[in-house]
Amino acid sequence: MRSQISLGRVFGIRIGLHYSWFIIALLIVFSLSAQFHSSHPSWGDGVILALAVATAILFFISLLLHELAHSVVAKSWGLPVREITLFALGGVSQIEKEAGSAKVEFWMASVGPLTSACIGLLCLALSRLWGVDSSPVTSMVSWLGYINLALAVFNLIPGYPLDGGRILRALIWWKTADMDRATRLASRVGQVVALIFIGIGILRFFGGAGIGGLWIAFIGWFLLQAARESYLRISLQHAIDGVSVADVMTTDCPTVSANLNVQHFVEENILPTGRRCFIVVDHGTVEGLVTPHEVKQAERVRWPSITVRDIMRPVERLRTVTPITPLASALEMMSRNDLNQLPVVSNGRMEGILSRAQVLGFLQTRTEFGGVEATVSRTHR
Ligand SMILES: [Zn+2]
């Protein structure tokens, strides 16, 4: 989940919105307007709309506070936080490292629901203090109170990777001192919880609940994906612990002359070999890298008249790794920049290429013989 609209930084953490967030914002504004219209028709359309928008914004801020709580605790334990993204189903904090101990994981997970619960109780106390459910502001604050309490309760459901699931994982981890087992168990529970959501959602849909039922099923489906992915990611991290780029890269990279025209390059190099990555050389020096992606960017009619040099990614613009770079960092770099391969450079010399396909092959072999379940190839193909 990546942010598409940047909202600036808080405590050095980037805050962003995913487009899907607007769906939930609109939904909140519409449903609140409808609710206020039926409960307080005397307020008038203008007041009701303004109130609904203000409530949606405050709800957004309370979600943000929930995520900030997670992130600030993570940072205080030295775990880097890249960004917080708000999307249709809430927020995610992109914490770039796994917690090093059960204790850190426990606090990092607990502090989110705790924050929501505090905001909820504070809002409810304020709304009681300001009188009964009569004024627009009191109605807004009491709605925020209930929704934040609901948020705290929902997040405490022990379905990993919800906060409750993380707390469960931390507790099992602490009891058994076995992180892998804790992750596996918490993720199983997460998948069961997700399936229950899907089941309830479908039953309610056919029972006449309409969109509301579908929404619950959708949340379940999302949780199911998230539980599988989080488990996979943690297993992967474990599987590539201590592996460096040199263990996985290929050193027999095909080369191609910078002066070859693209038509020839396609007919004589790409098609017969099926290779996807070529090092571009000129008189023995490396000039850049070329893949089918660059070829496809050029119009087919121009292929006979342009050279590989015209379309290649020049060496100075390439992101590179060294043979001793940990595989985990290289993978992180690939996924962050959406790259399929990384040139491996050492002392200014091209030593080889690391490609996604090789990493997958490597992981597949490892998982076939290792303790990690062989779900990697199935999920990533
Ligand atoms: Zn949370």
Boltz pocket constraint, residues with backbone or C-beta under 6 A from the ligand:
constraints:
  - pocket:
      binder: B
      contacts: [[A, 66], [A, 67], [A, 70], [A, 109], [A, 112], [A, 113], [A, 155], [A, 163]]
      max_distance: 6.0
